[in-house]
Amino acid sequence: MLAPEPGDDLESRHLLLLGEDDLAEAVALFATAWGARISRLSAPSAKAVNDALTADVDVVVIVSREDIWALRYALLVEHARPGISLLVTLFDKTVASEVVRSVPNCTVISMTDALVPALLGPCVAERLLTLCPSPKGDYLGVAHTPDGLRVESSPQVRTGSGRRVWHWFHAQIRPVDGSTRALLVGLVGLLGVFLLDTVLGAVVLGEPLVAAAWHSAMVLTTVDGGTADGHAPVWYLVLSTFSLLCVLGFSALFTAGLVDRMTSIRFTGIVGARAVPRRGHVIVVGLGQVGVRLCLELQRLGIGVVAVERDHGAACVPLAKSLGIPVMFGRAGDRFLLRKLALPRARAIVAVSSDVLENIAVAVAARAVAPDQRIVLRAGGEEDVTSESQSLFRIATACDINQVGGSYIAATALGLGPLATFALGHRVHVLHADGRVHDAAECVDLCPPPRAQR
């Protein structure tokens, strides 16, 4: 268990930290600022790990973006000192379940658990700094108000059922790419010619309705003039000639669109759940594990979402397809693509790519397309670049992975039980499951409350 024993305080806890990247550095800085003792190893050998596991070590924290690296050291620590409290950061759920099964005393943290609440809040409403599911099954959020921070239980963030249905219908049969539009135009045109010829055959030529429909189908499939001859009215012959010529064009459009759709990789639908929303939606740029989790949380709130990914072979793309998340492939920094995705009518755009400069480029392009749009981006490492870009381009929220993720891991390792961590300016705050919010700089307030004596 990571929770401190009765009578413990933060100063008495000794953490052994394994990791060498910026996130591990942030964990060490937060834990040290809160008074804990830290012993840190970057890429130690088995002997170095064994020597560092002294009797006074309370928790071993393994921080890495490489799951196999973290798995190796978790098994190494468990072998050297069975039963010690372990906290490991893992992205892949398969690897995480294997670690928990093999090492029962291990607690696994996914960085999506730390980052998604800090991204979800600003995406849903401008006033929210964080939003996450609470243990009671509802949502718990922290709003930034003129009077300070206010904790809101089940904030009114869900889209109304009437508006949600309207947004769903508004997105149907409105493709964003040219080949699908050609497919749809060709299909609608062919159906229109079929209905027109059927009506004319039944009304003008006096054919039975079934026979008129059959002759109309012959026109579409064999370019046959049906039963019309020189005795038919002149206007009918002119209109029939025009419809025959239209069939040629509509057939070409329909065939081209159908072939392209069947032979190309496409993760959006013309109708249904994977139709690209056109109003009141959130555009998520970057389809990693953070992006997929963010899309799922937005969908649970009844908010339409579309993901944008540059790499067709990204690992999470098949997962997004199976979960019904519409995915557009392309560079989100392209203003034409953002216009196709109806950015001016969107609720927000969030860039969660692992490349900070790419996220900033998306923010700049989004600001050019929709100057008043809410922009949220994932930052980390390049603090100066992020801060300058945020002030220049009025980016709503920049979620620093090192600040938010590092404080979340450190708070969990120290037994503080954080529900979420979030940043307001340059200050990090911790949200607890009971609704308490603390400034991360206030070490005393973060200590677990003393238990009542019997």
C-alpha positions, 0 to 999 in steps of 0.5 A: 500500500502506498498510503502512509502509516498512522503517525507518518509524515512526508518528511519520514518517507524515503523514495527510491526513484528510477528514471532519467528523463524530464518526467523523472526529474519533475517527480524528484523535484515535487517529492523533494519540495514536499519534504520526502527523501529521494534516492535516484538512479538513472539507468542502474545495474542489477547490483546498483538497484540491490545496493540502493534497496536499503531497509529505510526505503518505503516506496520504489518509483519507476518512471519511464516512457519505455514500458519494457524498461519499466517492466524490467526494473519492476521485476528486478526490484521485486526479485531483490526485495519482495513485497516492497511498495512499487509505483510504476508508470506504464502506457500499455494496458497489456503490460500493466495487467501483466505487471500487476498480476506478477507483482501484487504489491505494485501500483501502475499509473498511466500518464493518461490518468494524470494528463487527461483530466487537465486536458478534459476540463478546458475542452469542455468549458472555459471555466474548468481547469480539470474534470475527472470521474469521481469515485461516486460515479459522477464527475468532479471539476475545479472551476476558476472563478473571480473568487478563486478556485471552486470545486463543482460536483457533477458540473453542468457540462453534458450537452443537452439531449435535444442539442446532441441529437441535432448535432448528430443529424447535422453531421450525417451525410456531410463528408469532408473529403472530395472522393466521398462527396463524389460518391455521395453526389453520384449516388444521389444523382443516380437515385434522382434520375431513377425516380424521375424516369419512373414518374415520367414513365408512369404519368406520361407514357401510362406504364404500370409503376413496376414496369416504369421502375424496371425501364428506369433501372434499364436506363441506369444500368444499360443506357437504354431509352426504355419504351419511349419512341418518336410518338412521345411528347417532345419535352419528354424526349428532351428531358429523357435525353438530358437524364441519359447524359446525366447518368453518364456523369453520375455513374462516373462520380459514383464509381470513382468515389466507391473505388477510392473508398474501398481501396483507401484507408479511411476511418470516417463514415458517411452516416452513423457514429463515425460521421465527422461532427460539424458543430459543437464538437472537439477536434483532437490532434494526435492519436496517441493513448492520451488522445484516444482516452480524451476522445472517449471521455468527451464521447461519454459526456455526449460531446462530438469528437473528431481525431486528426492523425498524420501517421496512417500506421499509428499504433492507436488508429485501429483502436480508435476505429474499434471504439467508433472515433472518427479519424481524419488523416492529415497535417492539422497545421493545414488551415484547409483541413481545419476549415473542412473540420468546421473549426469555427463552429467547434467547441474547442481544439486540443493538440496532444501530440508528443511533439511540442513544436507541432502542437504550437504549430497547430495552435497558430494555424487554428488561431488564423482560422478561428481567432476566437476559438478555445485552444488547448495543447499538451506541453512539456520540456520547452517551457519558454517556447510554450509560455511565449506562444501562449501569451502571443497567440492567446492559447487557453490552456497549456498542460505541461506533462512534466508539471502535471504528470510529475506532481501526480506521480509524486503525490501518489507515491507519497500516499496523498491519494490525488484524484487529479493534478492541474496547473493554474499559471505556474502553480500546480494544484492537487484535487483529492477525491473528497473535494479538497484542493491544495496548492502543490507548494503547500506541503503542510496542507497536502499531508494526510489528515491525522486519524482519530485516536481511539 
